[in-house]
Amino acid sequence: MHTTRFCVVRHGETTWNAEKRIQGHIDVGLNAVGLAQADAAANWLSGQTIAALYSSDLQRALQTAQRIAAMLNKVVTSRPEFRERRYGLFEGRTYEESRATYPLEYGAFERREPDFVIPGGESLQQLHHRVCGGLQRIAADHPGETVVVVTHGGVLDIINRLVRGTPLVKPRDFLIPNAGISWISVCDGVWRLDAWGQTAHLATVGLDELP
């Protein structure tokens, strides 16, 4: 049996993160703080032996991954299954604006109803299906190796619940900071949480603006 290790990294900060504005699939790039965070993550990972580097295909994740790739001398492989959750009619609005404009829909979102499909978006169950499928595909391709995956807060929420066996509906009890680094592993289909939300590489702890 071979253990595959995943270093999962949340992208660096964007202006919309700072504004608590919901990005979803809207393709927002990193701000100056986020670029510095990406460089810090890259420097911290420079001593690691990494077999491959994967990223969401959205700009904020790719920009983070490209800085890590330059330090590790790797090529970034983009994987759309690691995109942020599609938040539909909430995208482009702050959390407070979404709550005020769409109170019924936001209520179902806030309660973490697993099968609630945000109009124009996707449900937690749908997100869980695509993220878990993406992780399993990489694990199958890299038995016994260590890989990096750069992704988003909503995806990391799913990953944490997968490895801990936590129900999707349960309120979040962990942080997901911008440019935070987490380690998980899988062996023979059994997932394990090794470390979560490491931020020692950052000058200041990254934002966790997620609900």
C-alpha positions in Angstrom: 0.0 0.0 0.0 1.3 3.5 -0.9 0.4 6.7 0.9 -0.2 9.8 -1.2 0.4 13.1 0.6 -1.3 16.3 -0.4 -0.2 19.8 0.4 -3.3 21.8 -0.1 -2.9 25.6 -0.2 -5.6 28.3 -0.3 -4.8 31.0 -2.8 -3.5 34.4 -1.6 -5.6 37.4 -0.8 -7.7 39.3 -3.3 -9.4 42.6 -3.0 -12.7 40.8 -2.9 -11.5 38.7 0.1 -10.7 41.9 1.9 -14.2 43.3 1.1 -15.9 40.0 2.1 -17.3 39.9 -1.5 -18.3 36.5 -2.8 -16.1 35.5 -5.8 -17.2 32.0 -6.7 -16.4 31.5 -10.4 -15.8 35.2 -11.0 -12.1 35.4 -12.0 -10.5 37.8 -9.6 -6.7 38.1 -9.4 -4.5 38.5 -6.3 -3.9 41.9 -4.7 -0.5 43.0 -3.5 -0.9 41.3 -0.2 -1.9 38.1 -2.0 1.1 38.1 -4.2 3.4 38.5 -1.2 1.6 35.6 0.5 2.0 33.4 -2.6 5.7 34.2 -2.6 5.9 33.3 1.2 4.1 30.0 0.6 6.5 29.3 -2.3 9.6 30.0 -0.1 8.2 27.8 2.7 7.6 24.9 0.3 11.0 25.2 -1.5 12.6 22.5 0.6 9.9 19.9 0.0 10.1 17.0 -2.5 7.1 17.5 -4.7 6.1 15.2 -7.5 3.5 17.4 -9.2 1.7 20.7 -8.7 -2.1 21.1 -9.4 -4.3 24.2 -9.3 -7.8 25.4 -9.8 -8.0 27.1 -13.2 -9.2 30.4 -11.7 -6.7 33.3 -11.8 -6.3 33.8 -8.0 -5.3 30.1 -7.5 -3.2 30.0 -10.7 -1.2 33.1 -9.7 -0.5 31.5 -6.3 0.5 28.2 -7.9 2.7 29.8 -10.5 4.9 31.3 -7.8 5.1 27.9 -6.0 6.0 26.3 -9.4 8.8 28.7 -10.0 10.4 27.9 -6.6 9.9 24.1 -7.1 10.8 24.1 -10.8 7.5 22.5 -11.6 4.8 23.0 -14.2 1.3 23.9 -13.0 -1.4 21.5 -14.2 -4.8 23.2 -13.9 -7.8 21.1 -12.8 -11.3 22.7 -12.9 -12.6 20.3 -10.3 -10.7 22.3 -7.7 -12.5 25.6 -8.7 -14.3 27.4 -5.9 -18.0 26.6 -5.3 -20.2 28.3 -7.9 -22.3 30.7 -5.8 -24.6 31.8 -8.5 -26.7 34.8 -7.6 -24.5 35.6 -4.6 -21.4 36.2 -6.8 -20.2 39.7 -6.8 -22.1 40.6 -3.7 -20.8 40.8 -0.1 -22.2 38.3 2.4 -24.3 41.0 4.0 -25.7 42.2 0.6 -26.5 38.6 -0.3 -28.4 38.1 3.0 -30.3 41.3 2.5 -31.2 40.8 -1.1 -31.9 37.0 -1.1 -32.9 36.2 2.6 -34.6 32.8 1.8 -31.8 31.6 -0.4 -29.1 32.9 1.9 -30.8 31.3 4.9 -30.5 27.9 3.2 -26.9 28.6 2.3 -26.1 29.7 5.9 -27.7 26.6 7.4 -25.4 24.5 5.1 -28.3 22.5 3.6 -26.3 19.9 1.6 -28.8 19.6 -1.3 -29.7 23.3 -1.6 -28.6 24.4 -5.1 -27.9 28.1 -5.0 -29.8 29.5 -8.1 -27.3 29.7 -10.8 -24.8 27.9 -8.7 -24.3 24.5 -7.1 -25.0 22.6 -3.8 -22.6 21.4 -1.2 -23.2 17.9 -2.3 -22.4 18.7 -5.9 -19.2 20.5 -4.7 -18.3 17.5 -2.5 -18.7 15.1 -5.5 -16.4 17.0 -7.8 -13.7 17.8 -5.2 -13.6 14.3 -3.9 -13.4 12.9 -7.5 -10.5 15.3 -8.2 -8.6 14.2 -5.1 -9.1 10.5 -5.9 -7.9 11.0 -9.5 -4.7 12.6 -8.3 -4.2 9.9 -5.6 -4.5 7.2 -8.2 -1.9 9.0 -10.5 0.6 9.5 -7.7 0.8 6.5 -5.4 3.5 7.0 -2.7 4.2 10.6 -3.8 3.6 14.1 -2.5 1.7 16.6 -4.5 0.6 20.2 -4.1 -3.0 21.4 -4.8 -3.7 25.1 -4.8 -7.4 25.9 -4.4 -10.1 27.9 -2.6 -11.9 28.3 0.7 -15.0 26.4 -0.2 -13.0 23.5 -1.6 -10.9 23.4 1.5 -14.0 23.3 3.6 -15.0 20.1 1.7 -11.5 18.6 2.0 -11.4 19.1 5.8 -14.8 17.4 6.2 -13.7 14.6 3.9 -10.6 13.7 5.9 -12.2 14.2 9.3 -15.5 12.5 8.4 -17.5 15.6 9.4 -21.0 16.1 8.0 -21.5 18.8 5.4 -24.3 20.4 7.5 -22.2 20.8 10.6 -21.0 24.5 11.3 -17.4 25.0 10.5 -15.0 24.6 13.4 -11.7 25.3 11.6 -9.9 28.2 9.9 -9.2 28.6 6.2 -6.8 31.5 6.0 -5.6 32.9 2.7 -2.3 31.2 1.7 -2.7 28.8 4.6 -1.0 25.4 4.0 -2.5 22.1 5.1 -1.4 18.5 4.8 -3.6 15.5 4.2 -2.8 11.9 3.1 -4.6 8.9 1.8 -3.7 5.2 1.9 -5.9 2.4 0.6 -8.9 4.8 0.5 -8.5 6.0 4.1 -8.0 9.7 4.5 -6.0 11.4 7.3 -5.6 15.0 8.4 -1.9 15.6 9.1 -1.8 19.4 9.7 -4.3 22.2 9.0 -4.1 25.9 8.2 -0.4 26.5 8.8 0.5 30.2 8.6 4.0 30.4 10.2 5.3 31.4 6.7 3.2 34.5 6.6 4.1 38.0 7.9 0.5 38.3 9.2 -2.1 35.6 9.3 -4.2 35.4 6.2 -7.8 36.4 6.1 -10.6 33.9 6.8 -13.6 35.9 5.6 -15.7 32.9 4.9 -19.0 32.4 6.7 
